[in-house]
């Protein structure tokens, strides 16, 4: 079983086009994109809930390149049951699934791909989080599993930053807004942004240099900083 959103790898080389490798997604549009860009887009199997799958994906990528400059962790899931208030029975198995994908998944992928990033020049680690993970700005009355999983992701990135920033790594924690994705199993057409619109907003923030590069911040799609 695959997770419901893609993890993207960006392979950047000076004065050459960006190479994006989306990793095992439920997005049906990916096959068409791969056909449209056969030289620069490669689909690689990856289940973020599996250490073995993450390692196998890293080995496959290592067969194509000797380094990575950017890793974008974008895999994420939600569930209709996350909307239940505390007065109703909670779906703890779904909460565990969200934590496994949204919190532990990026950690597994980062661990697996770290050797390739070590040989890169940019050493940029990006994590697609959410305003739902902001404790200071939380106004929800439910969605325990999703919100808690994103807050846990933010803590994981902070710990990674503590360890890896002295070695030249830079980090992005990004809230992309409400996207028409397949996070709940079907494409959510009530959301605000189509994926290509969300990507157009995200890429400049994820890939460009920031004035406060040494400070870990949560930024949204308009470049606004959110409190943790």
Buried (B, 14 or more C-beta within 10 A) or exposed (E): EBBBBBBBBBBBEEEEEEBBBBBBBBBEEBEEBBEEEEEBBBBBEBBBBBBEBBBBBBEBBBEEBEBBBBBBBBBBBBBEBBBBEEEEEBBEEBBEBBBBBBBBBBBBBBBBBBEBBBEBEBBBBBBBBBBBBBEEEEEEEBBBBBBBBBBBBBEBBBEBBEEBBEEEBBBBBBBBBBBBBBBBEEBBEEBEBBBEBBBEBBBEBBBEEBEEEEEBBBBBBEEEEBEB
